[in-house]
Amino acid sequence: MKDDPPLPSLAKLDEDLRAAEAKRRKTKARPQDQGQGLAFAMRIGVEIVSALIVGVGIGLLLDWWLGTKPWFLLLFFVLGAAAGFMNVFRVVGRLGGQVGYRKGALSPKEDNSQKGASGRTGTGTDVDDKLDG
């Protein structure tokens, strides 16, 4: 216990804190970075709410038209919630929500340069092969 180094003084800690605060004040955030977190949170909220509104709206219209009071409302509420969460998953995963988008997909330039004599890359899935013929 006697061999332990002495604890740093509070004056040294205060000096380090003041230096860190001064450094933080010197580096200002860019204006476009300041609202980025809030914009991302708002987008997620809008994605969920808009999907729910569309689902409930379709459910209400179908119930009114067909006379099946709560059933289509319940069904499309669940489908709207699932669509909203899927949209949030795409936004958070940076998929962009484009149909057919894959992370390792080639750009059109690279895709044309990699095609063989048959015009196919050979990197497609079984579904792509069935669609092509």
MIDREN-824647 format. One record per residue (C-alpha): x, y, z; residue number from 1. Coordinates in pm, 1 decimal, decimal comma. Each point is the difference from the previous one (the first is absolute). Layout:
BEGIN
<torkol px="X" py="Y" pz="Z" num="NUM"/>
...
This chain:
BEGIN
<torkol px="0,0" py="0,0" pz="0,0" num="1"/>
<torkol px="283,9" py="236,5" pz="68,5" num="2"/>
<torkol px="136,9" py="-63,2" pz="-351,1" num="3"/>
<torkol px="-317,7" py="135,5" pz="-174,0" num="4"/>
<torkol px="58,1" py="316,9" pz="-199,5" num="5"/>
<torkol px="-162,5" py="312,3" pz="142,1" num="6"/>
<torkol px="-343,5" py="89,7" pz="-136,7" num="7"/>
<torkol px="-8,8" py="284,9" pz="-251,1" num="8"/>
<torkol px="-101,8" py="323,9" pz="157,9" num="9"/>
<torkol px="-332,9" py="168,3" pz="-61,2" num="10"/>
<torkol px="184,8" py="299,5" pz="-142,5" num="11"/>
<torkol px="145,3" py="-219,9" pz="-277,1" num="12"/>
<torkol px="-346,0" py="-143,9" pz="-72,0" num="13"/>
<torkol px="-150,8" py="349,1" pz="-11,7" num="14"/>
<torkol px="273,8" py="113,6" pz="-238,3" num="15"/>
<torkol px="-63,3" py="-297,5" pz="-232,5" num="16"/>
<torkol px="-375,7" py="65,0" pz="2,4" num="17"/>
<torkol px="48,1" py="367,0" pz="-88,2" num="18"/>
<torkol px="235,6" py="-91,9" pz="-285,8" num="19"/>
<torkol px="-249,4" py="-251,4" pz="-138,1" num="20"/>
<torkol px="-284,9" py="253,2" pz="24,7" num="21"/>
<torkol px="205,6" py="264,8" pz="-179,0" num="22"/>
<torkol px="84,6" py="-247,1" pz="-275,7" num="23"/>
<torkol px="-368,0" py="-93,2" pz="-37,6" num="24"/>
<torkol px="-102,4" py="365,8" pz="-28,9" num="25"/>
<torkol px="255,8" py="60,6" pz="-275,9" num="26"/>
<torkol px="-139,6" py="-275,0" pz="-222,2" num="27"/>
<torkol px="-348,6" py="105,7" pz="-105,2" num="28"/>
<torkol px="-244,7" py="-238,2" pz="-160,9" num="29"/>
<torkol px="-90,3" py="75,1" pz="-358,5" num="30"/>
<torkol px="-356,6" py="131,0" pz="-43,5" num="31"/>
<torkol px="-106,4" py="-300,2" pz="-208,5" num="32"/>
<torkol px="122,0" py="-239,3" pz="272,4" num="33"/>
<torkol px="-192,1" py="166,7" pz="282,7" num="34"/>
<torkol px="-345,7" py="-115,4" pz="-106,1" num="35"/>
<torkol px="94,9" py="-336,6" pz="-144,9" num="36"/>
<torkol px="-95,6" py="-207,2" pz="304,8" num="37"/>
<torkol px="-336,2" py="170,4" pz="37,2" num="38"/>
<torkol px="-71,8" py="-41,8" pz="-370,9" num="39"/>
<torkol px="79,2" py="-370,5" pz="20,5" num="40"/>
<torkol px="-228,3" py="-45,6" pz="302,8" num="41"/>
<torkol px="-280,3" py="191,7" pz="-172,8" num="42"/>
<torkol px="35,0" py="-214,2" pz="-311,0" num="43"/>
<torkol px="-33,0" py="-319,8" pz="202,8" num="44"/>
<torkol px="-310,5" py="134,7" pz="173,4" num="45"/>
<torkol px="-156,5" py="108,1" pz="-327,7" num="46"/>
<torkol px="72,8" py="-338,7" pz="-158,1" num="47"/>
<torkol px="-188,1" py="-188,3" pz="272,2" num="48"/>
<torkol px="-292,1" py="242,6" pz="33,0" num="49"/>
<torkol px="-56,7" py="38,2" pz="-374,5" num="50"/>
<torkol px="-2,5" py="-377,6" pz="-53,8" num="51"/>
<torkol px="-251,9" py="-39,8" pz="281,9" num="52"/>
<torkol px="-222,5" py="277,8" pz="-137,5" num="53"/>
<torkol px="-1,4" py="-152,9" pz="-347,2" num="54"/>
<torkol px="-71,9" py="-347,7" pz="138,8" num="55"/>
<torkol px="-284,0" py="117,6" pz="223,6" num="56"/>
<torkol px="-142,6" py="214,3" pz="-281,3" num="57"/>
<torkol px="-9,4" py="-291,7" pz="-241,3" num="58"/>
<torkol px="-151,9" py="-221,5" pz="270,4" num="59"/>
<torkol px="-272,0" py="252,3" pz="81,4" num="60"/>
<torkol px="-87,0" py="50,4" pz="-367,5" num="61"/>
<torkol px="-22,5" py="-373,6" pz="-63,7" num="62"/>
<torkol px="-212,6" py="-50,4" pz="312,6" num="63"/>
<torkol px="-234,7" py="280,6" pz="-103,4" num="64"/>
<torkol px="-23,8" py="-130,1" pz="-358,1" num="65"/>
<torkol px="-42,8" py="-370,0" pz="82,9" num="66"/>
<torkol px="-182,9" py="34,4" pz="332,9" num="67"/>
<torkol px="247,6" py="-211,9" pz="199,1" num="68"/>
<torkol px="37,4" py="252,0" pz="281,4" num="69"/>
<torkol px="318,1" py="-76,2" pz="199,6" num="70"/>
<torkol px="173,8" py="-272,1" pz="-200,4" num="71"/>
<torkol px="174,0" py="188,5" pz="-280,0" num="72"/>
<torkol px="87,0" py="279,4" pz="242,8" num="73"/>
<torkol px="178,9" py="-249,2" pz="223,2" num="74"/>
<torkol px="166,8" py="-176,7" pz="-290,1" num="75"/>
<torkol px="129,2" py="317,1" pz="-163,1" num="76"/>
<torkol px="105,9" py="146,0" pz="336,2" num="77"/>
<torkol px="229,8" py="-299,7" pz="45,6" num="78"/>
<torkol px="120,3" py="23,2" pz="-361,3" num="79"/>
<torkol px="60,6" py="375,7" pz="38,1" num="80"/>
<torkol px="198,0" py="-55,3" pz="318,4" num="81"/>
<torkol px="209,0" py="-267,5" pz="-170,7" num="82"/>
<torkol px="61,4" py="229,8" pz="-296,7" num="83"/>
<torkol px="99,1" py="285,0" pz="232,8" num="84"/>
<torkol px="249,8" py="-214,3" pz="187,0" num="85"/>
<torkol px="136,8" py="-133,4" pz="-328,0" num="86"/>
<torkol px="48,8" py="357,1" pz="-123,9" num="87"/>
<torkol px="180,8" py="90,8" pz="321,8" num="88"/>
<torkol px="217,4" py="-310,1" pz="-36,3" num="89"/>
<torkol px="91,7" py="107,9" pz="-353,8" num="90"/>
<torkol px="78,3" py="356,1" pz="107,7" num="91"/>
<torkol px="213,9" py="-111,1" pz="292,6" num="92"/>
<torkol px="173,1" py="-267,2" pz="-209,9" num="93"/>
<torkol px="63,3" py="259,9" pz="-275,4" num="94"/>
<torkol px="-163,4" py="-221,1" pz="-258,9" num="95"/>
<torkol px="-188,3" py="292,7" pz="-144,5" num="96"/>
<torkol px="-307,9" py="-211,4" pz="-60,1" num="97"/>
<torkol px="65,9" py="-57,8" pz="-368,7" num="98"/>
<torkol px="-145,6" py="-316,8" pz="-139,4" num="99"/>
<torkol px="272,1" py="-250,0" pz="-87,1" num="100"/>
<torkol px="276,6" py="188,8" pz="178,5" num="101"/>
<torkol px="276,4" py="-215,8" pz="137,8" num="102"/>
<torkol px="306,0" py="122,8" pz="185,5" num="103"/>
<torkol px="252,8" py="-179,6" pz="-219,6" num="104"/>
<torkol px="-175,1" py="75,8" pz="-329,9" num="105"/>
<torkol px="204,1" py="135,1" pz="-289,6" num="106"/>
<torkol px="-66,1" py="340,7" pz="-150,3" num="107"/>
<torkol px="-130,4" py="4,6" pz="-360,4" num="108"/>
<torkol px="348,7" py="86,5" pz="-133,9" num="109"/>
<torkol px="163,9" py="-286,3" pz="186,7" num="110"/>
<torkol px="-287,4" py="-231,2" pz="-89,2" num="111"/>
<torkol px="44,9" py="57,4" pz="-376,5" num="112"/>
<torkol px="374,5" py="-53,5" pz="16,7" num="113"/>
<torkol px="-40,7" py="-330,7" pz="187,0" num="114"/>
<torkol px="-260,5" py="-157,4" pz="-230,0" num="115"/>
<torkol px="103,0" py="-294,6" pz="-209,4" num="116"/>
<torkol px="-111,9" py="-99,0" pz="-349,7" num="117"/>
<torkol px="-347,2" py="-93,5" pz="122,4" num="118"/>
<torkol px="-49,1" py="347,6" pz="149,3" num="119"/>
<torkol px="-28,5" py="-138,1" pz="350,9" num="120"/>
<torkol px="239,5" py="41,5" pz="288,7" num="121"/>
<torkol px="-65,2" py="-335,8" pz="159,7" num="122"/>
<torkol px="-28,3" py="167,6" pz="342,4" num="123"/>
<torkol px="-380,2" py="2,6" pz="8,9" num="124"/>
<torkol px="-221,6" py="-211,6" pz="218,3" num="125"/>
<torkol px="-224,1" py="-285,7" pz="-101,3" num="126"/>
<torkol px="-292,5" py="242,6" pz="-10,0" num="127"/>
<torkol px="191,4" py="223,3" pz="-243,4" num="128"/>
<torkol px="75,7" py="-304,2" pz="-216,1" num="129"/>
<torkol px="-366,1" py="-103,0" pz="-6,5" num="130"/>
<torkol px="-108,7" py="350,8" pz="-94,0" num="131"/>
<torkol px="254,9" py="19,1" pz="-281,6" num="132"/>
<torkol px="-123,5" py="-325,3" pz="-151,4" num="133"/>
